[in-house]
């Protein structure tokens, strides 16, 4: 879980964790986790971003999920002003290795995009569960602060279609993707599965150990 403290210290209290319905999974090699993901064709019919209520203020501390992630991932802490306006600070976007000193240059990315989640099983969820997914502060790899242009280049593509440009980011990204899929019981399509298998083979030290949401 993201570790945070009170706003008085210019750091935010993390939102209440997503309810956990299963015990923490034992860490397994990335390749094993990928091989266990259920493979099926995906269907995006009916998707609308508004079906995933996001950037909520779950703990009512005045700062929404996006701000919570930005504060947690800062390498130099920003000042937190009225209305949770963030000033100053510094961030490193692992997708491309760029350093940012302005929040306007950053997006908070759903590592597994909302549209991808919809196609992979979230279309069958309740709105409350989709809200929990879209604001998942209980799994640190689910939401990441990255260069805005990279996030928008990625859009809703899976790893068979898009990967972060930094070679150093690949194993981290693929592990994050698999972790979210395991945590939320999501499926993969055949092309996505093949890409994950190929990529996981190049990450022999990577492990997945997610709590089921």
ABEGO torsion letter per residue (X at the ends): XBBBBBAAAGBBBBBBBBBBABBBBBBBBAAAAAAABBBBBBBABGBBAAABBBGBBAAGAGBBAAAAAAAAABABBBBBBBGGBBBEEBBBBAAAGBBBABAAABBBBBABBAAAAAAAGAAABBAAAAAAAAABAABAAABBBBBAAAAAAAEABBAAABBBABAAAAAAAAAAAAAAAAAAGBBBBAAAAAAAAAAAAABAABBBBBBBX
